[in-house]
């Protein structure tokens, strides 16, 4: 059976490399690799393209509105990111919840997606990105009552113009009390089957 290479873009939005959301992302990717290893004849192979919002050093959107007149962005610091974002088969975003939303570096990435909004509504690109991508959103919060719903709602808005769909959202709450890896693994497991199923969808969706 022919081996299929599936490209997964992962975006880490937390400041700590060993933080709860980072562990959730690690558990998620490890689970995908276990699925790949368990497939007969290795017909499924995951390739990861990873971006760290804090390491990226991306500039914020300045609302220069150049992307209303041409497709793309005048700032070239995210060219590689856009290429991987558009070519990925699936996307996984992991972040802690800060004040009901995202940490600033991840919000910068989301705000820079204004280029796709303007491509859709000012340049008439329908859709701006041809390829459909399912998204898994992994969130962690110190507050045991936090559900990450507001952050997920913000993502859904930008996904309407980037041909993405948030297919699953895992939450690890109460991390001020515990951040054990077992808790991170348990939190993401419900997302794995849904995400895998969405990866099989027609990419022209």
HELIX and SHEET records of a PDB file:
HELIX    1   1 UNK A   20  UNK A   38  1                                  19    
HELIX    2   2 UNK A   40  UNK A   42  5                                   3    
HELIX    3   3 UNK A   53  UNK A   56  1                                   4    
HELIX    4   4 UNK A   66  UNK A   68  5                                   3    
HELIX    5   5 UNK A   76  UNK A   78  5                                   3    
HELIX    6   6 UNK A   79  UNK A   87  1                                   9    
HELIX    7   7 UNK A  104  UNK A  112  1                                   9    
HELIX    8   8 UNK A  114  UNK A  121  1                                   8    
HELIX    9   9 UNK A  149  UNK A  159  1                                  11    
HELIX   10  10 UNK A  181  UNK A  199  1                                  19    
SHEET    1   A 5 UNK A  44  UNK A  52  0                                        
SHEET    2   A 5 UNK A   4  UNK A  12  1                                        
SHEET    3   A 5 UNK A  90  UNK A  96  1                                        
SHEET    4   A 5 UNK A 133  UNK A 141  1                                        
SHEET    5   A 5 UNK A 164  UNK A 173  1                                        
END                                                                             
